[in-house]
Amino acid sequence: MSASFLCVLSAMFVCVSGHYPSYEYLKKYCGRQMTFTHSLLLGYDRHTNIFPANFKCGLHLRTPDLGWRVQVTLLDLNTKMTPGCHLVSLHVIGDVIEKHGVCGREAPKVLYRTQHSSVDILLRTGLLSTWGDFQLLFTSYYDSTNGSCMRDDFRCNNGLCISTHLTCNGYNDCGDGSDEMLGGCDETVDDITSILVVCIITQVIVCFALGQCLFRRRLTLIRVLKTTVSSV
């Protein structure tokens, strides 16, 4: 058990070192504020993909780092497409406000970048309930100065600076993909896969060894009982 436990801890350490964004849900935080560090994934709800009728749900998101801004990437969109998005619409409200929001089944290839440290998300529905879901990626960033970033932050090819922890995590945090083009990105994925395979093999071996131990103990107990009965 201890070997299997240590193996799982190793896999968790590798995954955490990649700093995958945490996942939250808009419905849970309706009308509230949320602070995120580095990156965040946002969906609609954990348990359902039904939008109620006459629904209006807003969320104010901000990054606590002074001088940092917010980039919003619409990774996935799956709602009904209607003229003017009157049945359901998703709005990203920053420096540029989309009048009708977005809807449909294809995420538009658009990145929203604010010029301040916060952004608002708004989901609206019409007179009828409908189905749908979406996935937004929020990344905190700032513009590089004279081609360089502060501290150990990562400089994207497009001139943005993001946390170096966001590189090689499987998400396009830069907006141009340069944070996922580093030489070690494939190695990180391979390392995680290798550790998980070793974990599975180790767990099978441990379970087999424990089964053998229990079987031998049972045989020993049966022999002791037989000896005791015979002696009586």
C-alpha positions as CSV (number, residue, x, y, z in Angstrom):
1,M,0.0,0.0,0.0
2,S,2.8,2.4,0.9
3,A,4.5,1.9,-2.5
4,S,1.3,2.6,-4.3
5,F,0.6,5.6,-2.2
6,L,4.0,7.1,-2.9
7,C,3.6,6.5,-6.6
8,V,0.3,8.3,-6.7
9,L,1.9,11.2,-4.8
10,S,4.6,11.4,-7.4
11,A,2.1,11.6,-10.2
12,M,0.2,14.3,-8.3
13,F,3.5,16.3,-7.9
14,V,4.2,16.2,-11.6
15,C,0.6,17.3,-12.4
16,V,0.7,20.1,-9.9
17,S,4.1,21.3,-11.1
18,G,2.4,22.0,-14.5
19,H,0.0,24.4,-12.8
20,Y,-3.2,23.3,-14.5
21,P,-5.9,26.0,-14.0
22,S,-8.5,25.4,-11.4
23,Y,-12.1,24.8,-12.6
24,E,-15.1,26.8,-11.4
25,Y,-18.7,27.2,-12.4
26,L,-20.6,30.4,-13.3
27,K,-24.0,29.2,-11.8
28,K,-22.3,28.7,-8.4
29,Y,-21.0,32.3,-8.3
30,C,-24.0,34.2,-9.7
31,G,-23.9,37.9,-8.6
32,R,-20.6,37.4,-6.8
33,Q,-16.9,38.3,-7.2
34,M,-14.0,36.0,-7.6
35,T,-10.3,36.5,-7.5
36,F,-8.0,34.2,-9.5
37,T,-4.3,33.8,-9.7
38,H,-2.5,33.1,-13.0
39,S,-5.3,31.2,-14.7
40,L,-8.9,29.8,-14.3
41,L,-11.3,27.7,-16.2
42,L,-15.0,28.6,-16.0
43,G,-18.0,26.5,-17.1
44,Y,-21.7,26.8,-16.6
45,D,-22.6,24.2,-14.0
46,R,-21.2,20.9,-12.6
47,H,-24.5,19.1,-12.6
48,T,-26.7,20.3,-15.5
49,N,-26.5,21.9,-18.9
50,I,-30.0,23.4,-18.8
51,F,-30.3,27.2,-18.8
52,P,-33.5,28.3,-17.1
53,A,-35.8,30.8,-18.7
54,N,-35.4,34.6,-18.0
55,F,-32.0,33.8,-16.5
56,K,-29.4,36.5,-15.9
57,C,-26.2,35.4,-14.2
58,G,-23.2,37.7,-13.8
59,L,-19.7,37.2,-12.3
60,H,-17.0,39.7,-11.6
61,L,-13.5,38.3,-12.0
62,R,-10.2,40.0,-11.0
63,T,-6.6,39.2,-10.6
64,P,-4.9,40.5,-7.4
65,D,-1.6,41.3,-8.9
66,L,-0.9,45.0,-9.3
67,G,-0.5,46.0,-12.9
68,W,-1.7,42.7,-14.3
69,R,-4.6,42.4,-16.8
70,V,-7.0,39.7,-17.8
71,Q,-7.1,37.8,-21.0
72,V,-10.3,35.7,-21.8
73,T,-10.2,32.8,-24.3
74,L,-13.5,31.1,-25.3
75,L,-12.4,27.5,-25.5
76,D,-15.7,25.9,-26.1
77,L,-19.3,27.1,-26.9
78,N,-22.3,24.8,-27.3
79,T,-25.6,26.7,-27.3
80,K,-28.5,27.2,-29.7
81,M,-27.8,29.7,-32.5
82,T,-30.5,32.4,-32.9
83,P,-30.6,35.8,-34.7
84,G,-29.1,38.3,-32.2
85,C,-28.6,35.5,-29.7
86,H,-32.0,36.4,-28.2
87,L,-32.5,32.8,-26.8
88,V,-29.2,32.6,-24.9
89,S,-26.2,34.9,-25.0
90,L,-22.8,34.9,-23.3
91,H,-21.1,38.2,-22.7
92,V,-17.6,39.1,-21.9
93,I,-17.6,42.6,-20.6
94,G,-14.3,44.3,-20.4
95,D,-13.1,47.3,-22.4
96,V,-15.1,46.1,-25.5
97,I,-18.7,45.2,-24.9
98,E,-20.4,42.8,-27.3
99,K,-23.9,44.1,-27.8
100,H,-25.5,40.7,-28.5
101,G,-23.0,38.5,-26.9
102,V,-22.1,35.2,-28.5
103,C,-24.0,32.0,-29.1
104,G,-24.0,28.9,-31.3
105,R,-21.9,25.7,-31.4
106,E,-18.6,27.0,-32.5
107,A,-16.4,29.1,-30.2
108,P,-15.4,32.2,-32.1
109,K,-11.7,32.6,-32.5
110,V,-11.6,35.8,-30.4
111,L,-9.4,36.7,-27.5
112,Y,-10.6,39.4,-25.1
113,R,-7.9,41.4,-23.4
114,T,-8.7,44.0,-20.8
115,Q,-6.6,47.0,-20.0
116,H,-7.3,46.6,-16.3
117,S,-7.3,43.9,-13.7
118,S,-10.9,42.7,-13.9
119,V,-13.5,41.4,-16.3
120,D,-17.3,40.6,-16.1
121,I,-19.0,37.6,-17.4
122,L,-22.8,37.6,-18.1
123,L,-25.1,34.9,-19.2
124,R,-28.6,35.8,-20.4
125,T,-31.5,33.7,-21.6
126,G,-34.9,34.5,-23.2
127,L,-38.5,33.5,-22.5
128,L,-37.7,29.8,-22.8
129,S,-35.4,27.5,-21.0
130,T,-32.7,25.9,-23.2
131,W,-29.6,23.7,-23.1
132,G,-26.0,24.7,-23.5
133,D,-22.5,24.9,-22.0
134,F,-19.3,26.8,-22.5
135,Q,-15.7,26.9,-21.3
136,L,-13.8,30.1,-20.7
137,L,-10.1,30.3,-19.9
138,F,-8.9,33.4,-17.9
139,T,-5.2,34.2,-17.9
140,S,-3.6,37.1,-16.0
141,Y,-0.9,38.9,-18.1
142,Y,0.9,42.2,-18.6
143,D,2.8,43.7,-21.5
144,S,6.5,43.2,-21.8
145,T,8.7,46.3,-21.4
146,N,11.6,46.7,-23.9
147,G,11.1,43.0,-24.9
148,S,11.5,41.6,-21.4
149,C,9.3,40.5,-18.5
150,M,9.7,41.0,-14.7
151,R,11.2,38.4,-12.4
152,D,11.0,34.9,-13.9
153,D,7.8,35.4,-15.9
154,F,7.5,33.9,-19.3
155,R,7.5,36.2,-22.4
156,C,5.2,35.1,-25.1
157,N,6.0,35.6,-28.8
158,N,3.2,38.2,-29.0
159,G,4.9,40.3,-26.3
160,L,2.6,39.3,-23.4
161,C,4.1,38.2,-20.1
162,I,2.5,35.4,-18.1
163,S,3.5,33.3,-15.1
164,T,6.2,30.8,-16.0
165,H,4.1,28.2,-14.2
166,L,1.6,28.3,-17.1
167,T,4.0,26.9,-19.7
168,C,3.5,23.3,-20.9
169,N,0.1,22.9,-19.2
170,G,-1.9,22.0,-22.3
171,Y,-3.7,25.4,-22.5
172,N,-2.9,28.3,-24.8
173,D,-2.4,30.9,-22.1
174,C,-0.3,33.2,-24.3
175,G,-3.0,33.4,-27.0
176,D,-0.4,32.6,-29.7
177,G,0.5,29.1,-28.5
178,S,4.1,30.0,-27.7
179,D,3.8,28.8,-24.1
180,E,3.1,25.3,-25.4
181,M,5.9,25.2,-28.0
182,L,8.8,24.8,-25.6
183,G,11.2,21.9,-25.9
184,G,10.2,20.4,-22.6
185,C,6.4,20.4,-23.1
186,D,6.3,16.9,-24.7
187,E,8.6,15.6,-22.1
188,T,6.3,16.8,-19.3
189,V,3.4,14.9,-20.8
190,D,5.6,11.8,-21.4
191,D,6.8,11.9,-17.7
192,I,3.2,12.1,-16.4
193,T,2.2,9.1,-18.6
194,S,5.2,7.1,-17.5
195,I,4.5,7.7,-13.8
196,L,0.8,6.8,-14.2
197,V,1.8,3.5,-16.0
198,V,4.3,2.7,-13.2
199,C,1.5,3.5,-10.6
200,I,-0.9,1.0,-12.2
201,I,1.7,-1.7,-12.4
202,T,2.9,-1.1,-8.8
203,Q,-0.7,-1.2,-7.5
204,V,-1.4,-4.5,-9.3
205,I,1.8,-6.0,-7.8
206,V,1.0,-4.7,-4.3
207,C,-2.6,-6.0,-4.5
208,F,-1.3,-9.4,-5.6
209,A,1.2,-9.5,-2.8
210,L,-1.4,-8.6,-0.2
211,G,-3.7,-11.3,-1.6
212,Q,-0.9,-13.9,-1.3
213,C,-0.3,-12.8,2.3
214,L,-4.0,-13.1,3.2
215,F,-4.2,-16.5,1.6
216,R,-1.2,-17.8,3.5
217,R,-2.5,-16.4,6.7
218,R,-5.8,-18.2,6.1
219,L,-4.1,-21.5,5.4
220,T,-2.0,-21.1,8.6
221,L,-5.1,-20.4,10.6
222,I,-6.9,-23.4,9.2
223,R,-3.9,-25.6,10.0
224,V,-3.8,-24.3,13.6
225,L,-7.5,-25.0,14.0
226,K,-7.2,-28.5,12.6
227,T,-4.3,-29.2,15.0
228,T,-6.2,-27.8,17.9
229,V,-9.3,-29.9,17.1
230,S,-7.2,-33.1,16.6
231,S,-5.5,-32.6,20.0
232,V,-8.8,-32.3,21.7
